[in-house]
Amino acid sequence: MSKVIPNLQLFLILTFLSLLIWALDNFGLLNLPKTGLFYLTNPISLQLFKTRQVVSQQFNFIFAARFAAQENVALKAQLGDLLLENANLRQSLVETQALVDQQTTFSPQTYNLISARPIGLSRYLLIDKGQNDGVKVGKAVVFKNNLLGKVVSVSPKSASVQLITDPDFKLSAFSLNKDGKARGIVSGQFGTFLLMDKILHSEPIEKDDLIYSEGLESYLPRGLILGSVTEIVKEQNQVFKQAKVTPVFDAQNLDLVFVVSD
């Protein structure tokens, strides 16, 4: 019983206060306090509202930046895939065109050609075809109607090519112009150019003349271009004259070369 009475007293007090506040407000007696309280709390409410807007904008910016970063990564990946696909297509087009050009120079009915990609260069040019593809030591390596070198070693999946500019490379050659033919021996000069030696002074040879393979070597077709003459070297009291020769193509800049097979 003692617990019930205090609770009843509290209820009656709260009810009385509620009725009093309602009556005062109903007669307009609380307008002044309400106005004062409004002016006191309004700046606080406004500041809270602005703070909420700023926080909301910051969160929106963070989410937008995160989404943009993820989208940027995805776009970069797509761009990388497109660039790789484009490079592969360009490479395929270049190799297809090289193969077509090569077949117009070397008839498939006369020569069997093995296409190969250069994959390295030190003293020898390394290509990506070997014994498993039919490449053999001693075979000529060409591009269009130009001799690049010959195979000197093979492994199952690759081969080494001695270029015509190698100092150990020698072969019989000739030049041809309107005044006639000049014969000599061509040798490599340490990877820079070729030197055609043993040319008789009576034989005609001029700057810009093309030098061709004589075809006396068993592995080599006749008439392959070795390069063009850049300088005629004549020395007094010498039986022979010489010619400096520059290859038409640089093998390391080619996308595809061809091994003349059996």
MIDOSE-1310 file (N, C-alpha, C; in nm, 2 decimals, decimal comma, always signed):
residues 262
mskv	+0,08/-0,12/+0,00/+0,00/+0,00/+0,00/+0,09/+0,13/+0,00; +0,20/+0,12/+0,07/+0,29/+0,23/+0,08/+0,35/+0,27/-0,06; +0,37/+0,16/-0,14/+0,43/+0,18/-0,27/+0,33/+0,24/-0,37; +0,20/+0,21/-0,35/+0,10/+0,26/-0,44/+0,07/+0,41/-0,43
ipnl	+0,07/+0,46/-0,30/+0,04/+0,60/-0,28/+0,14/+0,70/-0,34; +0,27/+0,67/-0,32/+0,37/+0,77/-0,39/+0,35/+0,77/-0,54; +0,32/+0,66/-0,60/+0,30/+0,66/-0,74/+0,17/+0,73/-0,78; +0,07/+0,73/-0,70/-0,05/+0,80/-0,73/-0,03/+0,95/-0,71
qlfl	+0,05/+0,99/-0,61/+0,09/+1,13/-0,59/+0,17/+1,18/-0,71; +0,26/+1,10/-0,76/+0,34/+1,15/-0,88/+0,25/+1,16/-1,00; +0,16/+1,07/-1,02/+0,07/+1,08/-1,13/-0,02/+1,21/-1,12; -0,07/+1,24/-1,00/-0,15/+1,35/-0,99/-0,08/+1,48/-1,01
iltf	+0,05/+1,48/-0,96/+0,14/+1,60/-0,99/+0,16/+1,62/-1,13; +0,20/+1,52/-1,21/+0,22/+1,53/-1,35/+0,10/+1,57/-1,43; -0,01/+1,52/-1,38/-0,14/+1,56/-1,45/-0,17/+1,70/-1,43; -0,15/+1,75/-1,31/-0,17/+1,89/-1,28/-0,08/+1,98/-1,36
lsll	+0,04/+1,94/-1,37/+0,14/+2,03/-1,44/+0,10/+2,03/-1,59; +0,06/+1,91/-1,64/+0,02/+1,91/-1,78/-0,10/+2,00/-1,81; -0,20/+1,99/-1,72/-0,31/+2,08/-1,74/-0,28/+2,23/-1,73; -0,18/+2,25/-1,64/-0,14/+2,39/-1,62/-0,07/+2,45/-1,74
iwal	+0,02/+2,36/-1,80/+0,09/+2,41/-1,92/+0,00/+2,42/-2,03; -0,10/+2,33/-2,04/-0,20/+2,34/-2,15/-0,28/+2,47/-2,14; -0,32/+2,50/-2,02/-0,40/+2,62/-1,99/-0,32/+2,75/-2,02; -0,20/+2,75/-1,98/-0,12/+2,87/-2,00/-0,09/+2,89/-2,15
dnfg	-0,07/+2,78/-2,22/-0,04/+2,79/-2,37/-0,17/+2,82/-2,44; -0,28/+2,77/-2,39/-0,41/+2,80/-2,46/-0,44/+2,95/-2,45; -0,41/+3,01/-2,34/-0,43/+3,15/-2,32/-0,32/+3,24/-2,37; -0,22/+3,18/-2,43/-0,11/+3,26/-2,49/-0,01/+3,31/-2,40
llnl	-0,01/+3,25/-2,28/+0,09/+3,30/-2,18/+0,23/+3,24/-2,19; +0,24/+3,14/-2,28/+0,37/+3,08/-2,30/+0,43/+3,12/-2,43; +0,37/+3,22/-2,50/+0,42/+3,26/-2,63/+0,56/+3,33/-2,62; +0,58/+3,41/-2,52/+0,71/+3,48/-2,50/+0,82/+3,37/-2,46
pktg	+0,79/+3,28/-2,37/+0,90/+3,18/-2,34/+0,93/+3,10/-2,46; +0,82/+3,06/-2,54/+0,84/+2,98/-2,66/+0,93/+3,05/-2,76; +0,90/+3,18/-2,78/+0,97/+3,26/-2,88/+1,12/+3,27/-2,83; +1,14/+3,30/-2,71/+1,28/+3,31/-2,66/+1,35/+3,18/-2,67
lfyl	+1,28/+3,07/-2,64/+1,35/+2,94/-2,65/+1,38/+2,90/-2,80; +1,29/+2,95/-2,89/+1,31/+2,93/-3,04/+1,44/+3,00/-3,08; +1,45/+3,13/-3,04/+1,57/+3,20/-3,08/+1,69/+3,15/-3,02; +1,68/+3,08/-2,90/+1,80/+3,02/-2,84/+1,84/+2,89/-2,91
tnpi	+1,74/+2,81/-2,95/+1,77/+2,68/-3,00/+1,79/+2,68/-3,16; +1,74/+2,79/-3,22/+1,74/+2,79/-3,37/+1,88/+2,78/-3,43; +1,98/+2,87/-3,37/+2,12/+2,86/-3,43/+2,18/+2,72/-3,41; +2,14/+2,66/-3,29/+2,20/+2,52/-3,27/+2,14/+2,42/-3,37
slql	+2,01/+2,43/-3,40/+1,95/+2,34/-3,50/+2,00/+2,37/-3,64; +2,02/+2,50/-3,67/+2,08/+2,53/-3,80/+2,22/+2,47/-3,82; +2,30/+2,49/-3,71/+2,44/+2,44/-3,72/+2,44/+2,29/-3,73; +2,35/+2,22/-3,66/+2,34/+2,08/-3,67/+2,30/+2,03/-3,81
fktr	+2,21/+2,11/-3,87/+2,16/+2,08/-4,00/+2,28/+2,09/-4,10; +2,35/+2,20/-4,09/+2,47/+2,22/-4,18/+2,57/+2,12/-4,16; +2,60/+2,08/-4,04/+2,70/+1,98/-4,01/+2,66/+1,85/-4,07; +2,53/+1,81/-4,06/+2,48/+1,69/-4,12/+2,50/+1,70/-4,27
qvvs	+2,47/+1,81/-4,34/+2,49/+1,83/-4,48/+2,64/+1,80/-4,52; +2,73/+1,87/-4,44/+2,87/+1,85/-4,47/+2,92/+1,71/-4,46; +2,87/+1,65/-4,35/+2,91/+1,51/-4,33/+2,86/+1,42/-4,44; +2,73/+1,45/-4,48/+2,67/+1,37/-4,59/+2,74/+1,39/-4,72
qqfn	+2,78/+1,51/-4,75/+2,86/+1,54/-4,87/+2,99/+1,47/-4,87; +3,06/+1,47/-4,76/+3,19/+1,40/-4,75/+3,18/+1,25/-4,77; +3,07/+1,19/-4,71/+3,05/+1,05/-4,73/+3,02/+1,02/-4,87; +2,94/+1,11/-4,93/+2,90/+1,09/-5,08/+3,03/+1,10/-5,16
fifa	+3,12/+1,20/-5,13/+3,24/+1,22/-5,20/+3,33/+1,09/-5,19; +3,34/+1,04/-5,07/+3,42/+0,92/-5,04/+3,37/+0,80/-5,12; +3,24/+0,78/-5,12/+3,18/+0,67/-5,19/+3,20/+0,69/-5,34; +3,18/+0,81/-5,39/+3,20/+0,84/-5,54/+3,34/+0,82/-5,58
arfa	+3,44/+0,87/-5,49/+3,58/+0,86/-5,53/+3,62/+0,71/-5,53; +3,57/+0,63/-5,44/+3,60/+0,49/-5,43/+3,54/+0,42/-5,56; +3,42/+0,45/-5,59/+3,36/+0,40/-5,71/+3,43/+0,43/-5,84; +3,47/+0,56/-5,84/+3,55/+0,61/-5,96/+3,68/+0,54/-5,97
aqen	+3,75/+0,52/-5,86/+3,88/+0,45/-5,86/+3,86/+0,30/-5,91; +3,75/+0,24/-5,86/+3,73/+0,10/-5,90/+3,70/+0,10/-6,05; +3,62/+0,20/-6,10/+3,58/+0,20/-6,24/+3,71/+0,23/-6,32; +3,80/+0,32/-6,27/+3,92/+0,35/-6,34/+4,01/+0,23/-6,36
valk	+4,02/+0,15/-6,25/+4,10/+0,03/-6,26/+4,04/-0,06/-6,37; +3,91/-0,08/-6,37/+3,85/-0,16/-6,46/+3,87/-0,11/-6,61; +3,86/+0,02/-6,63/+3,88/+0,08/-6,76/+4,03/+0,06/-6,80; +4,12/+0,07/-6,71/+4,26/+0,05/-6,74/+4,29/-0,09/-6,78
aqlg	+4,22/-0,19/-6,71/+4,24/-0,33/-6,75/+4,18/-0,35/-6,89; +4,06/-0,29/-6,92/+4,00/-0,31/-7,05/+4,09/-0,25/-7,16; +4,15/-0,13/-7,13/+4,24/-0,06/-7,22/+4,36/-0,15/-7,25; +4,42/-0,21/-7,14/+4,53/-0,29/-7,16/+4,50/-0,41/-7,25
dlll	+4,38/-0,47/-7,23/+4,34/-0,59/-7,31/+4,32/-0,54/-7,45; +4,27/-0,43/-7,48/+4,25/-0,38/-7,61/+4,38/-0,35/-7,68; +4,47/-0,29/-7,61/+4,60/-0,26/-7,67/+4,68/-0,39/-7,70; +4,67/-0,49/-7,61/+4,73/-0,62/-7,64/+4,67/-0,68/-7,76
enan	+4,54/-0,68/-7,76/+4,47/-0,74/-7,88/+4,51/-0,67/-8,01; +4,52/-0,54/-8,00/+4,56/-0,46/-8,12/+4,70/-0,49/-8,16; +4,79/-0,50/-8,06/+4,93/-0,54/-8,10/+4,94/-0,68/-8,16; +4,86/-0,77/-8,10/+4,86/-0,91/-8,16/+4,81/-0,91/-8,30
lrqs	+4,70/-0,83/-8,33/+4,65/-0,82/-8,46/+4,75/-0,76/-8,56; +4,82/-0,65/-8,51/+4,91/-0,59/-8,60/+5,03/-0,68/-8,63; +5,07/-0,76/-8,53/+5,18/-0,85/-8,55/+5,14/-0,96/-8,64; +5,02/-1,01/-8,63/+4,97/-1,11/-8,72/+4,96/-1,06/-8,86
lvet	+4,91/-0,93/-8,88/+4,90/-0,87/-9,01/+5,04/-0,86/-9,07; +5,14/-0,81/-8,99/+5,27/-0,80/-9,05/+5,33/-0,93/-9,09; +5,31/-1,03/-9,01/+5,37/-1,17/-9,04/+5,30/-1,23/-9,16; +5,17/-1,21/-9,17/+5,09/-1,26/-9,29/+5,14/-1,19/-9,41
qalv	+5,16/-1,06/-9,41/+5,21/-0,98/-9,53/+5,35/-1,03/-9,57; +5,43/-1,05/-9,46/+5,57/-1,10/-9,49/+5,57/-1,23/-9,56; +5,48/-1,32/-9,51/+5,47/-1,46/-9,57/+5,42/-1,45/-9,71; +5,32/-1,36/-9,74/+5,27/-1,35/-9,88/+5,38/-1,29/-9,97
dqqt	+5,45/-1,19/-9,92/+5,56/-1,13/-10,00/+5,67/-1,23/-10,03; +5,70/-1,32/-9,93/+5,81/-1,42/-9,94/+5,77/-1,52/-10,05; +5,64/-1,56/-10,05/+5,60/-1,66/-10,14/+5,60/-1,61/-10,29; +5,58/-1,48/-10,30/+5,59/-1,42/-10,44/+5,74/-1,42/-10,48
tfsp	+5,83/-1,42/-10,39/+5,97/-1,41/-10,43/+6,03/-1,55/-10,44; +6,00/-1,64/-10,35/+6,04/-1,78/-10,35/+5,92/-1,87/-10,38; +5,91/-1,93/-10,49/+5,79/-2,01/-10,53/+5,78/-2,13/-10,43; +5,67/-2,15/-10,37/+5,65/-2,27/-10,28/+5,67/-2,40/-10,36
qtyn	+5,66/-2,40/-10,49/+5,68/-2,52/-10,58/+5,82/-2,55/-10,59; +5,91/-2,45/-10,57/+6,06/-2,47/-10,59/+6,13/-2,48/-10,45; +6,08/-2,40/-10,35/+6,15/-2,39/-10,22/+6,05/-2,42/-10,11; +6,10/-2,49/-10,01/+6,02/-2,50/-9,89/+6,07/-2,40/-9,79
lisa	+5,99/-2,32/-9,74/+6,03/-2,21/-9,65/+5,97/-2,23/-9,51; +6,05/-2,22/-9,41/+6,01/-2,23/-9,27/+6,01/-2,09/-9,21; +5,90/-2,03/-9,17/+5,89/-1,90/-9,11/+5,93/-1,90/-8,97; +6,01/-1,80/-8,92/+6,06/-1,80/-8,79/+6,07/-1,66/-8,74
rpig	+6,05/-1,64/-8,61/+6,06/-1,50/-8,55/+6,20/-1,49/-8,48; +6,27/-1,38/-8,51/+6,39/-1,35/-8,43/+6,36/-1,32/-8,29; +6,43/-1,39/-8,19/+6,40/-1,38/-8,05/+6,52/-1,33/-7,97; +6,63/-1,31/-8,04/+6,75/-1,26/-7,97/+6,87/-1,24/-8,06
lsry	+6,96/-1,16/-8,02/+7,08/-1,14/-8,10/+7,20/-1,11/-8,01; +7,30/-1,19/-8,03/+7,43/-1,17/-7,97/+7,53/-1,17/-8,08; +7,61/-1,27/-8,09/+7,69/-1,28/-8,22/+7,60/-1,34/-8,32; +7,52/-1,43/-8,29/+7,43/-1,50/-8,38/+7,29/-1,45/-8,35
llid	+7,20/-1,46/-8,46/+7,06/-1,43/-8,45/+6,99/-1,56/-8,40; +6,92/-1,55/-8,30/+6,84/-1,66/-8,24/+6,70/-1,65/-8,30; +6,65/-1,77/-8,35/+6,51/-1,77/-8,40/+6,44/-1,88/-8,33; +6,30/-1,87/-8,34/+6,22/-1,96/-8,25/+6,18/-2,09/-8,32
kgqn	+6,25/-2,13/-8,42/+6,22/-2,26/-8,48/+6,35/-2,34/-8,48; +6,33/-2,48/-8,47/+6,45/-2,57/-8,45/+6,43/-2,70/-8,52; +6,49/-2,80/-8,47/+6,48/-2,94/-8,52/+6,34/-2,99/-8,54; +6,26/-2,96/-8,43/+6,12/-3,00/-8,44/+6,04/-2,95/-8,55
dgvk	+6,09/-2,83/-8,61/+6,02/-2,77/-8,72/+6,09/-2,80/-8,85; +6,19/-2,88/-8,86/+6,26/-2,91/-8,98/+6,38/-2,82/-9,01; +6,42/-2,74/-8,92/+6,54/-2,65/-8,94/+6,67/-2,74/-8,93; +6,76/-2,72/-9,02/+6,88/-2,79/-9,02/+7,00/-2,70/-9,03
vgka	+7,12/-2,74/-8,98/+7,24/-2,67/-8,99/+7,28/-2,65/-9,14; +7,33/-2,53/-9,17/+7,38/-2,50/-9,31/+7,28/-2,45/-9,40; +7,15/-2,43/-9,36/+7,05/-2,38/-9,45/+7,05/-2,23/-9,45; +7,01/-2,17/-9,57/+7,01/-2,03/-9,58/+6,89/-1,97/-9,51
vvfk	+6,91/-1,85/-9,46/+6,80/-1,77/-9,40/+6,78/-1,65/-9,48; +6,66/-1,62/-9,52/+6,63/-1,51/-9,62/+6,51/-1,43/-9,57; +6,50/-1,31/-9,63/+6,39/-1,22/-9,62/+6,36/-1,16/-9,76; +6,25/-1,19/-9,81/+6,22/-1,16/-9,95/+6,33/-1,22/-10,04
nnll	+6,39/-1,14/-10,12/+6,50/-1,20/-10,20/+6,64/-1,16/-10,15; +6,65/-1,14/-10,02/+6,77/-1,10/-9,96/+6,82/-1,21/-9,87; +6,95/-1,23/-9,88/+7,02/-1,33/-9,79/+7,05/-1,27/-9,66; +7,01/-1,33/-9,55/+7,04/-1,28/-9,41/+7,15/-1,35/-9,35
gkvv	+7,17/-1,48/-9,38/+7,27/-1,56/-9,31/+7,24/-1,71/-9,33; +7,31/-1,79/-9,25/+7,28/-1,93/-9,26/+7,28/-1,99/-9,12; +7,21/-2,10/-9,10/+7,19/-2,17/-8,97/+7,32/-2,24/-8,94; +7,38/-2,21/-8,81/+7,50/-2,27/-8,77/+7,48/-2,37/-8,65
svsp	+7,37/-2,36/-8,58/+7,34/-2,46/-8,48/+7,19/-2,47/-8,45; +7,14/-2,58/-8,41/+7,00/-2,60/-8,39/+6,98/-2,68/-8,26; +6,86/-2,65/-8,20/+6,81/-2,72/-8,08/+6,67/-2,76/-8,12; +6,60/-2,84/-8,03/+6,47/-2,88/-8,07/+6,37/-2,77/-8,10
ksas	+6,38/-2,65/-8,03/+6,29/-2,55/-8,05/+6,34/-2,41/-8,09; +6,47/-2,41/-8,12/+6,53/-2,28/-8,17/+6,66/-2,31/-8,25; +6,71/-2,21/-8,31/+6,83/-2,22/-8,40/+6,91/-2,09/-8,40; +7,04/-2,10/-8,42/+7,13/-1,98/-8,43/+7,17/-1,96/-8,57
vqli	+7,16/-1,83/-8,61/+7,18/-1,80/-8,75/+7,31/-1,70/-8,76; +7,41/-1,75/-8,83/+7,52/-1,66/-8,86/+7,49/-1,56/-8,97; +7,49/-1,43/-8,93/+7,45/-1,33/-9,03/+7,56/-1,30/-9,13; +7,53/-1,25/-9,24/+7,63/-1,22/-9,35/+7,73/-1,12/-9,31
tdpd	+7,70/-1,04/-9,20/+7,80/-0,94/-9,16/+7,90/-1,00/-9,06; +7,88/-1,13/-9,02/+7,98/-1,20/-8,93/+8,11/-1,21/-9,00; +8,22/-1,19/-8,93/+8,36/-1,19/-8,99/+8,39/-1,33/-9,04; +8,33/-1,44/-8,99/+8,35/-1,57/-9,04/+8,27/-1,61/-9,16
fkls	+8,18/-1,52/-9,21/+8,09/-1,55/-9,32/+8,16/-1,51/-9,45; +8,17/-1,60/-9,54/+8,23/-1,58/-9,67/+8,15/-1,65/-9,78; +8,14/-1,59/-9,90/+8,07/-1,66/-10,01/+8,11/-1,58/-10,14; +8,09/-1,66/-10,25/+8,12/-1,60/-10,38/+8,00/-1,51/-10,42
afsl	+8,03/-1,40/-10,49/+7,92/-1,30/-10,52/+7,96/-1,23/-10,65; +7,86/-1,16/-10,70/+7,88/-1,08/-10,82/+7,79/-0,96/-10,82; +7,83/-0,86/-10,90/+7,75/-0,74/-10,92/+7,72/-0,73/-11,07; +7,61/-0,66/-11,10/+7,57/-0,65/-11,24/+7,51/-0,51/-11,26
nkdg	+7,57/-0,44/-11,37/+7,52/-0,31/-11,41/+7,52/-0,31/-11,56; +7,49/-0,19/-11,61/+7,48/-0,17/-11,76/+7,61/-0,20/-11,83; +7,73/-0,19/-11,76/+7,86/-0,21/-11,82/+7,90/-0,36/-11,81; +7,84/-0,44/-11,74/+7,88/-0,58/-11,73/+7,87/-0,63/-11,58
karg	+7,95/-0,74/-11,56/+7,95/-0,81/-11,43/+8,08/-0,80/-11,37; +8,08/-0,80/-11,23/+8,21/-0,80/-11,15/+8,19/-0,91/-11,05; +8,29/-1,00/-11,04/+8,29/-1,11/-10,94/+8,39/-1,09/-10,83; +8,36/-1,15/-10,72/+8,45/-1,14/-10,60/+8,41/-1,23/-10,49
ivsg	+8,47/-1,21/-10,38/+8,44/-1,29/-10,25/+8,39/-1,19/-10,15; +8,28/-1,21/-10,10/+8,22/-1,13/-9,99/+8,24/-1,19/-9,86; +8,28/-1,10/-9,76/+8,30/-1,15/-9,62/+8,24/-1,04/-9,53; +8,20/-1,09/-9,41/+8,14/-1,00/-9,31/+8,25/-0,92/-9,24
qfgt	+8,22/-0,80/-9,19/+8,31/-0,71/-9,13/+8,27/-0,68/-8,99; +8,27/-0,78/-8,90/+8,24/-0,75/-8,76/+8,10/-0,69/-8,73; +8,00/-0,74/-8,81/+7,87/-0,70/-8,78/+7,83/-0,56/-8,83; +7,91/-0,49/-8,91/+7,88/-0,36/-8,95/+7,85/-0,35/-9,10
fllm	+7,93/-0,41/-9,19/+7,91/-0,41/-9,33/+7,97/-0,53/-9,39; +7,97/-0,54/-9,52/+8,03/-0,65/-9,60/+8,15/-0,59/-9,68; +8,24/-0,67/-9,71/+8,35/-0,63/-9,80/+8,36/-0,73/-9,91; +8,35/-0,68/-10,04/+8,37/-0,76/-10,16/+8,51/-0,74/-10,21
dkil	+8,58/-0,85/-10,20/+8,73/-0,85/-10,24/+8,75/-0,93/-10,36; +8,88/-0,93/-10,41/+8,92/-1,00/-10,53/+8,85/-0,96/-10,66; +8,82/-0,83/-10,67/+8,75/-0,78/-10,79/+8,86/-0,73/-10,88; +8,86/-0,78/-11,00/+8,96/-0,74/-11,10/+8,94/-0,59/-11,14
hsep	+9,05/-0,52/-11,16/+9,03/-0,37/-11,19/+8,96/-0,36/-11,32; +8,96/-0,45/-11,41/+8,90/-0,44/-11,54/+8,75/-0,47/-11,53; +8,70/-0,52/-11,42/+8,56/-0,55/-11,41/+8,48/-0,43/-11,36; +8,36/-0,40/-11,42/+8,29/-0,28/-11,38/+8,21/-0,30/-11,26
iekd	+8,22/-0,21/-11,16/+8,14/-0,20/-11,04/+8,14/-0,06/-10,99; +8,02/-0,02/-10,95/+8,00/+0,12/-10,92/+7,92/+0,13/-10,78; +7,92/+0,25/-10,73/+7,84/+0,27/-10,61/+7,69/+0,25/-10,64; +7,62/+0,20/-10,54/+7,48/+0,17/-10,55/+7,45/+0,04/-10,63
dliy	+7,55/-0,02/-10,69/+7,52/-0,15/-10,75/+7,48/-0,26/-10,65; +7,39/-0,34/-10,69/+7,35/-0,45/-10,60/+7,45/-0,57/-10,61; +7,47/-0,64/-10,50/+7,56/-0,75/-10,49/+7,47/-0,88/-10,47; +7,50/-0,98/-10,55/+7,42/-1,10/-10,55/+7,50/-1,22/-10,51
segl	+7,44/-1,32/-10,46/+7,51/-1,45/-10,43/+7,53/-1,52/-10,56; +7,65/-1,58/-10,58/+7,69/-1,66/-10,70/+7,62/-1,79/-10,70; +7,59/-1,85/-10,58/+7,52/-1,98/-10,57/+7,62/-2,10/-10,58; +7,75/-2,07/-10,57/+7,84/-2,18/-10,58/+7,84/-2,27/-10,45
esyl	+7,79/-2,22/-10,34/+7,78/-2,29/-10,22/+7,65/-2,38/-10,23; +7,66/-2,50/-10,17/+7,56/-2,60/-10,19/+7,43/-2,56/-10,12; +7,43/-2,48/-10,02/+7,31/-2,45/-9,94/+7,24/-2,32/-10,00; +7,30/-2,25/-10,09/+7,26/-2,12/-10,12/+7,21/-2,11/-10,27
prgl	+7,09/-2,05/-10,28/+7,04/-2,03/-10,42/+7,11/-1,91/-10,48; +7,12/-1,91/-10,61/+7,19/-1,81/-10,69/+7,10/-1,69/-10,70; +7,16/-1,57/-10,69/+7,09/-1,45/-10,72/+7,02/-1,38/-10,60; +7,06/-1,42/-10,48/+7,00/-1,36/-10,36/+7,08/-1,23/-10,34
ilgs	+7,01/-1,12/-10,30/+7,07/-0,99/-10,28/+7,15/-0,99/-10,14; +7,27/-0,95/-10,15/+7,35/-0,94/-10,02/+7,35/-0,79/-9,97; +7,34/-0,70/-10,06/+7,34/-0,56/-10,02/+7,37/-0,47/-10,14; +7,40/-0,34/-10,11/+7,43/-0,25/-10,22/+7,57/-0,19/-10,19
vtei	+7,64/-0,15/-10,30/+7,77/-0,10/-10,28/+7,77/+0,05/-10,23; +7,84/+0,08/-10,13/+7,85/+0,21/-10,07/+7,98/+0,28/-10,10; +8,08/+0,21/-10,14/+8,22/+0,27/-10,16/+8,30/+0,17/-10,24; +8,38/+0,22/-10,34/+8,48/+0,14/-10,41/+8,61/+0,18/-10,36
vkeq	+8,69/+0,07/-10,32/+8,82/+0,09/-10,26/+8,93/+0,05/-10,36; +9,01/+0,14/-10,41/+9,12/+0,11/-10,50/+9,25/+0,15/-10,44; +9,35/+0,07/-10,45/+9,48/+0,10/-10,39/+9,59/+0,07/-10,50; +9,68/+0,16/-10,51/+9,79/+0,15/-10,61/+9,87/+0,02/-10,58
nqvf	+9,91/-0,04/-10,69/+10,00/-0,16/-10,69/+9,93/-0,28/-10,63; +9,80/-0,27/-10,63/+9,72/-0,39/-10,59/+9,65/-0,45/-10,71; +9,65/-0,59/-10,71/+9,60/-0,66/-10,83/+9,44/-0,65/-10,83; +9,38/-0,64/-10,71/+9,24/-0,64/-10,70/+9,19/-0,51/-10,64
kqak	+9,07/-0,48/-10,66/+9,00/-0,37/-10,59/+8,89/-0,43/-10,50; +8,84/-0,34/-10,42/+8,74/-0,39/-10,32/+8,61/-0,30/-10,32; +8,51/-0,35/-10,27/+8,38/-0,27/-10,26/+8,32/-0,29/-10,12; +8,28/-0,18/-10,05/+8,21/-0,19/-9,93/+8,06/-0,20/-9,96
vtpv	+8,00/-0,30/-9,89/+7,86/-0,33/-9,92/+7,78/-0,32/-9,79; +7,66/-0,26/-9,80/+7,57/-0,25/-9,68/+7,45/-0,34/-9,71; +7,41/-0,43/-9,62/+7,29/-0,51/-9,64/+7,16/-0,42/-9,65; +7,07/-0,47/-9,72/+6,94/-0,39/-9,74/+6,86/-0,39/-9,61
fdaq	+6,85/-0,51/-9,54/+6,77/-0,52/-9,42/+6,86/-0,55/-9,30; +6,82/-0,50/-9,19/+6,88/-0,53/-9,06/+6,80/-0,64/-9,00; +6,86/-0,76/-8,98/+6,78/-0,88/-8,94/+6,71/-0,86/-8,80; +6,78/-0,78/-8,71/+6,72/-0,76/-8,58/+6,59/-0,68/-8,58
nldl	+6,57/-0,61/-8,69/+6,45/-0,52/-8,70/+6,33/-0,59/-8,77; +6,35/-0,72/-8,81/+6,25/-0,79/-8,89/+6,16/-0,87/-8,79; +6,03/-0,87/-8,83/+5,94/-0,95/-8,74/+5,94/-1,10/-8,78; +5,98/-1,13/-8,90/+5,97/-1,27/-8,95/+6,09/-1,29/-9,05
vfvv	+6,15/-1,40/-9,04/+6,26/-1,44/-9,14/+6,22/-1,58/-9,19; +6,29/-1,63/-9,29/+6,25/-1,76/-9,35/+6,38/-1,85/-9,37; +6,37/-1,97/-9,33/+6,47/-2,07/-9,35/+6,44/-2,15/-9,48; +6,53/-2,15/-9,57/+6,51/-2,23/-9,69/+6,54/-2,37/-9,66
sd	+6,44/-2,45/-9,66/+6,45/-2,59/-9,62/+6,46/-2,68/-9,75; +6,47/-2,81/-9,72/+6,48/-2,91/-9,83/+6,35/-2,92/-9,91
